[in-house]
Amino acid sequence: MSRIRFEGTVTRVFSKGFDVLEVREHQGRQFKQKFTVWGDAPAQGSQVIVEGLLSLSVDEWTGREGDTRHSVKASVNQPNVTVQSAPEQQPVEAWNGDQGVTVTGPEWNAEAPF
């Protein structure tokens, strides 16, 4: 496997990893490439730098007209992820006894009000 280094935006987070979209420009045209990174995920929307081992596989699928199509899936194993910027967390309305309390982040009081 070869080593790769790229920058991008976390577009999807799932149980064992996350997807990163890299956008590059060449001769006035914009090119996008998606990588699946296997490891602990930063928040969705984060700007990251990823270094790791590149793995490519050919994916076969059926197009709209019923023809067989192919694409390449790019995965990164043993990643070293540096978060450049994370998205702002929105306030979450949480229940706290008799009154509603506004708390930022996912660590709000999860007790049931009954």
KASUL-V639530 format. One line per field, one symbol per residue. phi: phi as a letter, one per 20 degrees, with the letter a starting at -180 (. if undefined). burial: 1 if it has 24 or more other ideal C-beta (glycine too) atoms within 12 Angstrom, else 0. Layout:
phi: ???
burial: ???
//
This chain:
phi: .decbbdadfdbccgdrbdcdddccblnddcdbdcedeqfdfffnfecddcreecdbeddbdffeneeccbdedccdlfdddeebdffeefdececmecfceceneeffefffc
burial: 000101111110000011111100000000001111111011101111110101000000000000000000011110101010000000000000000000000000000000
//
